[in-house]
Amino acid sequence: MQVTISFNDKELEVEVEENATVLGLKHRLRDKLSLQPLAQELEFEGFILQNHGKTLRSYHIGNNAKIVLRELFGISIHVVKQDKDGKPDPQFPISVHKENTIGFLKEMLSIKYGVEFTHMKLGLSSMWNNNLHDSTKIGAYNLRDTSILYAFEM
């Protein structure tokens, strides 16, 4: 069967087997786009496709379906503590894509690490006055793999 992959405002037609798995499709995309499977997030009709041996059919993906591909990259959040106790600031790595908003990033961090990030400001440097806006997409800040953001208690 053939599926359409939407990636970076372009569309790519990909031929896959009827019983293809999500991971199998990601490997096909690696061959075509040089994008490693772990750096790919696939979405179909609002659902993020999981690698765990699931087939495209299990998501009701058929011939000529349109799947959105997003490139994931890793960033780190450093929490800047108000009271310096001699211990290093805690760091929290997380995978994101350029369409995530800063607010969504805070929610993901809170869920993943159990730290209340939604009440913190995030900035591009360790200076308090350069905060990022919750409604703005990560891509607007030109963040890349290994970028560092700083979190401040409000």
Stockholm file with secondary structure:
# STOCKHOLM 1.0

chainA/1-154         MQVTISFNDKELEVEVEENATVLGLKHRLRDKLSLQPLAQELEFEGFILQNHGKTLRSYHIGNNAKIVLRELFGISIHVVKQDKDGKPDPQFPISVHKENTIGFLKEMLSIKYGVEFTHMKLGLSSMWNNNLHDSTKIGAYNLRDTSILYAFEM
#=GR chainA/1-154 SS CEEEEEETTEEEEEECCTTCBHHHHHHHHHHHHCCCGGGEEEEETTEECCCSSCBTGGGTCCTTEEEEEEECEEEEEEEECSSCCSSCCCEEEEEECTTSBHHHHHHHHHHHHCCCGGGEEEESSSSTTCBCCTTSBGGGGTCCTTCEEEEEEC
#=GC SS_cons         CEEEEEETTEEEEEECCTTCBHHHHHHHHHHHHCCCGGGEEEEETTEECCCSSCBTGGGTCCTTEEEEEEECEEEEEEEECSSCCSSCCCEEEEEECTTSBHHHHHHHHHHHHCCCGGGEEEESSSSTTCBCCTTSBGGGGTCCTTCEEEEEEC
//
